[in-house]
């Protein structure tokens, strides 16, 4: 499956217990930045995808940007910059 998001949004891989994920979601919501959240514990194959992006580690939040680039635990400022919003 292709998780590349539409322009102006991100795909964020997370888990239900991830404090960093909750913080980033709250900041994205406050700034009006759109995202699709994918829980790697619930969606088959996504834990492996995240591990492949992070040197074998299932580190969340991992974000995919519209250009296909990724970031692990980015700040909301980094997300804004990379989305040019």
Beta strands, then each sheet from edge to edge (+ up, - down):
strand 1: 9-14
strand 2: 34-39
strand 3: 62-65
strand 4: 70-72
sheet 1: 2+ 1+ 3- 4+
end
